[in-house]
Amino acid sequence: MELIYFIIGLIITGAIFGALGRLAVPGPNPMSIGMTILVGIGGAFLGGLVAVLLGASGIIVFILQALGAALIVYLMQRRGGVRPRTY
């Protein structure tokens, strides 16, 4: 039962940080919700790791996690990993 709560929390956290990361980077971001969640999870992990290395706590951790997600979105756009859909 605890694993289910962990997975649900991970999905919600990923969605929040993924959305914040997408909002922080200008330009089109045609990602699916699944990709947004994965970007958010990766950004939260990256920002959390930087926060631990810096010894940060509180709101600084939240900001670093959102910046981590924004960095991943930026790198994906730059690399061309996210392409607009053409019909």
C-alpha positions in Angstrom: 0.0 0.0 0.0 2.9 2.4 0.7 4.3 1.7 -2.7 1.0 2.9 -4.3 1.2 6.1 -2.3 4.8 6.6 -3.4 4.0 6.1 -7.1 1.0 8.5 -6.9 3.1 11.1 -5.1 5.8 10.7 -7.7 3.3 11.2 -10.6 1.8 14.3 -8.9 5.3 15.7 -8.1 6.4 15.0 -11.7 3.4 16.7 -13.1 3.9 19.8 -11.0 7.6 20.3 -11.7 7.2 19.3 -15.3 4.5 21.9 -15.8 6.6 24.5 -14.0 9.6 23.6 -16.2 7.5 23.9 -19.4 6.2 27.3 -18.2 9.7 28.6 -17.5 11.0 27.9 -21.0 9.5 30.0 -23.8 8.5 28.6 -27.1 6.4 25.6 -28.2 6.6 22.6 -25.9 4.4 19.9 -27.6 4.9 17.2 -25.0 2.4 14.7 -23.8 1.4 14.5 -20.2 3.5 11.4 -19.7 6.6 13.2 -21.1 5.8 16.2 -18.9 5.7 13.9 -15.8 9.0 12.2 -16.7 10.6 15.6 -17.2 9.3 16.8 -13.9 10.6 13.7 -12.1 14.0 14.1 -13.7 14.1 17.8 -12.9 13.0 17.2 -9.3 15.8 14.5 -8.9 18.4 16.8 -10.5 17.4 19.8 -8.4 17.2 17.7 -5.3 20.7 16.4 -5.9 22.0 19.9 -6.4 20.2 21.0 -3.2 21.8 18.2 -1.2 25.3 19.1 -2.5 24.7 22.8 -1.6 23.2 22.0 1.8 20.0 23.9 0.8 16.6 23.5 2.5 13.1 24.8 2.4 11.9 26.9 -0.6 15.4 26.8 -2.2 15.0 23.1 -2.8 11.6 23.7 -4.5 13.2 26.4 -6.7 16.1 24.2 -7.7 13.8 21.3 -8.6 11.7 23.6 -10.9 15.0 24.9 -12.4 16.1 21.4 -13.0 12.9 20.6 -14.9 13.3 23.8 -16.9 16.9 22.8 -17.8 15.7 19.5 -19.1 12.9 21.1 -21.2 15.5 23.6 -22.6 17.9 20.8 -23.5 15.2 18.8 -25.1 14.1 21.8 -27.2 17.7 22.5 -28.1 18.5 19.0 -29.1 15.3 18.7 -31.1 13.8 15.9 -28.9 10.4 17.7 -28.8 9.1 18.4 -32.2 5.8 20.1 -33.1 3.2 17.7 -34.5 2.5 18.2 -38.2 -0.7 16.8 -39.7 
